[in-house]
Amino acid sequence: MVLLQPDPFLNELTSMFERSTEKGSVWVTLKRSSLKSKVKRNKMVTAGEPIEYRCLIRATDGKKTISTSVGPKDHQRFQSSYATILKAHMTSLKKKERKDRKKTVDADKKDSGSKKPKRV
């Protein structure tokens, strides 16, 4: 696994999405991490030192795994860039032909409504 800075991570994530457009998938996981071992964290807790948690982001396409760590100060900028990348590469999730379905349903209702017998 390669630990990258946030900007190169986003560039590599973009290329992962582009490689997997026809076939494959990309898995992205986010978790809270202090990037310290459990022993060091326990020592910090007993000493009364504050632990700074970061967001650890990992991405894999099955062949290559990359990761980055984002602090609280950079999180907003990273999140907006990440959202832009996701919106650009999630083209298969777009809604298609919804208007056509509504027109056919409305036309069917009109046709069936005219065939009702009149009450006398």
N, C-alpha and C positions, 0 to 999 in steps of 0.2 A: 504494500500500500504506500502511496506517495502522498506526503503532507505538503500541500501547496498553499500559497498565499491566496486570498479570496479572488482577486482578479484573474490570475491564471487558472484557478479552479473553474470559474465561470466560463472562460474560453474553452477549456477542455470539456466541460459539460455540454457546451453547445456542439462541439464536434462529435461527442458521443451520441447526442440526439440525432444529428445529421447522418451518422453512420447507421443508425438503427431505424431509419424511416421506412424502409421496405420490409425488413425482417428483423426481429429481435425486440428487446426492451431495455430500458434503463431503470435501475432501482436507486432511489435517493432516500437516505435515512438521516434524520436529525435527532440529536440527543444532547442532553446537558452533560457537561464534563468539566472537570477541573484540570485535566491533563496531568494529574499527579497520581502516584500510586496510593493504594489504600493506607499503607503504613505512614506515608508522609501526611495524608489528610488527617489521620488520627492524631499524629503529633501536633499538627496545627490546631486541631480542636482542643486538645488538652492544654496547649499553650495559650489559647484564647485568641489566636490570630484569625482574621477573617479569610475565608476561602473565596477566591474569585472564580465563579463558574463561567464557562464559555459554551458556545453552541458548536458541537462537533458535527460536521456534515460529511457524509460519505456517499459516493456515487459509484455504481458499477454497471457495466454492460455484460458481465459474464466473463469477459476476457481481461479487462483492465479495471482496476479499482483506484479511485482518487479520493482524497479527503482534504478538508480545510477546517480551520477553527476560527470562529468569529466572536469577537468580544462584544460587550454591551454597547459600546460607543459606535461600532461599525455595523451593528445589526440592521438598522433601518435602511441604510444604503444598500447593503448586501441583499436584503429581502426584496427591495424594489427591483433590483437587477435580476434576481432569481425569478421573480414573478413575470418579468418581461420575457425571459427565455422560455418559461413554461408556456405562456400564452402563444408565443411564436411557433412552438413545436408540437402543440396539442391540436393539430388540424383535424384529426379524425374524430374529435369529440364535438365538432361544430354541428349545430342542428341544420338539417337539410330537408327541403321539400315540405315544410310544415304548412305553408300557405296552400299548396296544391291539395293536401289532405282535407283542409277545412272547406275548400271550394267543392270538392266531390261529396263531402258529407252534407253540406248545405243543399246541393243539387238533389241528392237522394231524398232528403226530407221534403223538399218542395214537390217532387214527383209523387211521393207516397201520400202527401197531404191532399193532393188533388183527386186521388182515387177513393177517398172516403165517401160512403153513401150519405145522402142528405136525409135528415129526419123530417117526417111529415106530421 
